[in-house]
Structure formats: structure tokens, C-alpha cells
Amino acid sequence: MMDLVSSVLGSKNYTERDQNRIKLMEEIGMETLSNPELYAMVDSTVSLQERLVELAGSISDYDRHTYTVSEAKDEFAFVDWTSILASSIPQIKDTSNISIQVYNIEYFKELSYYATIDDPTRPIHKDAIANHFMIYKIATEASKLDSELRQIIPDSTFQTRSGICIEKVLERFGLAAGRFYSMITFGGELDKARLEAMATNIKRALIKRIQNADWLDVSTKNSATKKLRMMQTSIGYSTFSPDERSPQDIRQFMHGLETDFDTFYETDRATTRWRLQTYWDTLGERLNSTSWMGIITPQTVNAFNLLSKNSIFVSASFVQKPNYDRNYPDYFNYAGIGQSIGHEYSHGFDDLGSQYDEHGEKRDWWSIDTKAKYAKKTKCFVDEYSKASITDKRGKSYFVDGKLTLGESIADHEGLTAAYYAYLTSKTKGKGYNPILPGLHNFSAESLFFINAARSFCSKTTAEAENDSLYDEHAPDAIRTLQFWSNYNNGVYINSLDKNYLISCGNMIVII
């Protein structure tokens, strides 16, 4: 970090580049800093960051606290709320009813206290905070200036010019670029309609499981059913603000963007301003629950449940082989992309999803009785996954944290179950495409469903990456797969409907 800061603020005058830099600093009234001054600046920033990490780790109150602008100015005076809002909010917007939501109030109160202290012996004080912002600005924007600075940015892989340009285009214009990605890789409206129909079937299967869950009280059951019925599904690409199918809509979406600049740095700043202004323009408007803006792009490989919108999003890049193909039999598609869709629906009903209602509002809608039964039923999942381990190349075993992976583990099992029953319902009605494939005639369609479900988790990772996965809320892929089959007839594939086994934990259905 010292090398980077010195290259921007230092007094060294060895090259033509240094001379030009110092001349520019003089023109804007900035003084160069000596090495002792630079070291002191970096040291104070490091000490500040260490203390901020400690503060963040000690926070226990993550509830949402709402303030008016006037209240926020009184409570957190170290933030210049008036200037920030005035420089960002369009003048035509009514700002009289603006509210500011703070989720980490203890952290903000600590900062508010330290921001008024002018004592250099403390890790957090006024000058240290100012130094932090200066170094943060350098560290985050140096890569946009030239290759010399990019090479000395700490903890950063050097990027070529073309790599940076591609990254910035996808970052700044992700939805516009997503139009072309989707046109090339996605099957258009036909595939979108097929996937939405599949999602509807999976949702129906999940609703049926909720309604048949005898351990849920009537109030919670009705709330869960209502939430799932209202849960929105957006697959493939954006169809609202902007509609990526429409060139005119893309053009309108990018209105106000200025790119007539001579340098990459100025162009990047302009695109950042445009992007932020696009977000600020939505102030005071009720956002569409399926809007992709600021959420995801078609080329981002992901599927997730956005609890605050009560919506699931599945990108076009996620709906590729082996997850989905229009020519696959239904038992492959339901086992692939189908279980992922079911997985995301299920997140609306885990310990975190229970904190958001059908409108995406943060509200605890589970009854006390349901919470108690849920905790009892999920204990076996925690215990079961905590027994699973991976072994590194030295033969040392590392165990999964069953509490950390609980939400994902339940979503894995429940998502697969919902997809399976949705598939069975479709097949029983004589719908869909379910041929016997050449060379696989010894397997029933049900068996092939589970074979493909397991195959979708096939992956090859480095030992280091696998160890890192132990700190992720998702268990390592191998363990996720093995736990499936340990709960399905002790690993025996299903060959007929009369041999079907529900997902269970100790022969007890865990959740909905």
C-alpha cells in the first residue's frame, strides 16, 4: 500500500511521469508528502480499519431503524446528509417524506462518537478518518489511471487493458450487454415460457406440501401459502425497466449517459454518475418486484431468492447445460434447473425467510409454536451435516458446520422434493417429454431424475477452495450430494412410484 500511495502523493521526482504528477498537484493546491508523512498516513489508516473490524464484530443489533432526514442529521451529525442528498436526488423529486434506514445502528453511533475526537493517539480520530478516505479513493481508482499504478496495487491481480474494459462494460452496462448475451445463448420466449410453466408446477407442488404439513398451525400455514402464491419468478432476462427484448427500451434506459471524453478515467466516472443517477431516479417510486436493475444480469451465473422483494431470479447463464436444455427429457430438466428453482422458492420459508412476509417487508410471521417445532425438526439436519467432513491432501479431516449450512441444506432437500413431485404430477397427467434414452433402458424415468439431480452437483475444485467452502453457508458439493442420497432410501435410486421415499431426517419429514 505504501508504494501505491507514494506513487500518487509522494515527493519523489525521478521520471517525467512524476514531474507531470507534481505539477498537477501544485495547480490544484495539493502538497506532496515526505516518506515519514506517508508512513504515518498509511499506519493510521491500517489502525483505523482494524478498529472498525472490531467494532463491526461486536455489533449485536442488526434490526432496521428508520429516521427522517432531520433525525439522522441530529443523531449522526458526522455525515453531511444535506449535501449528499442534495447532490444526488433529482430536483423534481419530493424529498419531504424521505426516510433513512440504518441496520447497524451501534456501528453508526460508535463512528459518530469517534468522528468528533481530535486525538491522534486513538486508532479512530478525525485525521485518521480523513486519511482513510484518501487512501480508499486511491486504492479504488488507481487501476483506472495507468498500467504502472495497476501493477503496484496490493492484493490485486494485474489486469490487462482489454480485461479491464470488458469488466467495466459488464459492470456498468450489464443489462444492455445482457440483451446480446441472451439473444445468443438463451432460447428466447419459447424457453422462457417453458421454464415459467415448470416453475409454476414446482410452486404448486410446494404449496401442496405446505398445506399437507400437519405440524404447521393454521395461521402459519395460511401465511406461508399466501407468501408462496405471491412470490414472483423472473427467469432468463429482464423484461421490465429495461425490457431487454426491446432495443428502444434499452436506448431509453441508457438516456442521460455521457461518454464523450478523452480519457478512460473520465469516461468511467461519467458512467458511474449515470448509474447512480439511474438508481436515484427511482426514489419515491414503488419498485417492480421483478426488476433486474441493480440486482443481476443475464450473463451472471446465479439463481437466488431476493427476500426483500419476495421474488426469485434465475439468469440466462444459469439456465444452460447441464441444468437445462429444451431437448432434454423432462426428468432431466426438472432434476436440473427444476431443483434449483425449488431450492430458491424454499428459501422463503427457512429461518431467514421467515423474517420477511409476502410483500418483502421485514416482519416475523411465524407463530411461537411453529418456531419451536421448526427448531426441533431441524436439529437432526444440524447434527447430520456436522458429522460430514472432507479430508485434505495431508489426511487431515475438516467437519462441516451444520448450523451454518442449515438454510441451504434444507433448501437442497426441499427444492429437490418439490421438483420431483412437480415432475411426477406432470408425467402422471401424460404431459411433457419423457422418452427412454438409448442405452439407459434399464433405468426408469424416476431413476434418471435422481441420477441427473446428483450429476448437477458434480464439480472439481482445488483442495484450498474446498477447505474455504467449509466457511460458506453451502456445504461442499460432494457432501451436499451424499446427504441427498442418505435420505433417499439409504442411497438406493427410486425405480418406481410405489418405492418412493420422502426426504426425511431420521424418518421424519423436516419441513414443509
C-alpha positions, 0 to 999 in steps of 0.5 A: 500500500505504501508504494501505491500511495507514494506513487500518487502523493509522494515527493519523489521526482525521478521520471517525467511521469512524476514531474507531470504528477507534481505539477498537477498537484501544485495547480490544484493546491495539493502538497506532496508528502515526505516518506515519514508523512506517508508512513504515518498516513498509511499506519493510521489508516491500517489502525483505523480499519482494524478498529472498525473490524472490531467494532463491526464484530461486536455489533449485536443489533442488526434490526432496521431503524428508520429516521427522517432526514432531520433525525439522522442529521441530529443523531449522526451529525458526522455525515453531511446528509444535506449535501449528499442528498442534495447532490444526488436526488433529482430536483423534481423529486419530493424529498419531504417524506424521505426516510433513512434506514440504518441496520447497524445502528451501534456501528453508526453511533460508535463512528459518530462518537469517534468522528468528533475526537481530535486525538491522534493517539486513538486508532479512530480520530478525525485525521485518521478518518480523513486519511482513510478516505484518501487512501480508499479513493486511491486504492479504488481508482488507481487501476483506472489511471495507468498500467504502472499504478495497476501493477503496484496495487496490493492484493490485486491481480494485474489486469490487462487493458482489454480485461479491464474494459470488458469488466467495466462494460459488464459492470456498468452496462450489464443489462444492455450487454445482457440483451446480446448475451441472451439473444445468443445463448438463451432460447428466447420466449419459447424457453422462457415460457417453458421454464415459467410453466415448470416453475409454476408446477414446482410452486404448486407442488410446494404449496401442496406440501405446505398445506399437507404439513400437519405440524404447521398451525393454521395461521402459519400455514395460511401465511406461508401459502399466501407468501408462496402464491405471491412470490414472483419468478423472473427467469432468463432476462429482464423484461421490465425497466429495461425490457431487454427484448426491446432495443428502444427500451434499452436506448431509453434506459441508457438516456442521460449517459455521457461518454464523450471524453478523452480519457478512460478515467473520465469516461468511467466516472461519467458512467458511474454518475449515470448509474447512480443517477439511474438508481436515484431516479427511482426514489419515491417510486414503488419498485417492480418486484421483478426488476433486474436493475441493480440486482443481476444480469443475464450473463451472471451465473446465479439463481437466488431468492431476493427476500426483500422483494419476495421474488426469485431470479434465475439468469440466462447463464444459469439456465444452460447445460447441464441444468437445462436444455429444451431437448432434454427429457423432462426428468432431466430438466426438472432434476436440473434447473427444476431443483434449483428453482425449488431450492430458491422458492424454499428459501422463503420459508427457512429461518431467514425467510421467515423474517420477511412476509409476502410483500418483502417487508421485514416482519416475523410471521411465524407463530411461537409454536411453529418456531419451536417445532421448526427448531426441533425438526431441524436439529437432526439436519444440524447434527447430520451435516456436522458429522460430514467432513472432507479430508485434505491432501495431508489426511487431515479431516475438516467437519462441516458446520451444520448450523451454518449450512442449515438454510441451504441444506434444507433448501437442497432437500426441499427444492429437490422434493418439490421438483420431483413431485412437480415432475411426477404430477406432470408425467402422471397427467401424460404431459411433457417429454419423457422418452427412454434414452438409448442405452439407459433402458434399464433405468426408469424415468424416476431413476434418471431424475435422481441420477441427473439431480446428483450429476448437477452437483458434480464439480472439481475444485482445488483442495484450498477452495474446498477447505474455504467452502467449509466457511460458506453457508453451502456445504461442499458439493460432494457432501451436499450430494451424499446427504441427498442420497442418505435420505433417499432410501439409504442411497438406493435410486427410486425405480418406481412410484410405489418405492418412493421415499420422502426426504426425511431426517431420521424418518421424519419429514423436516419441513414443509 
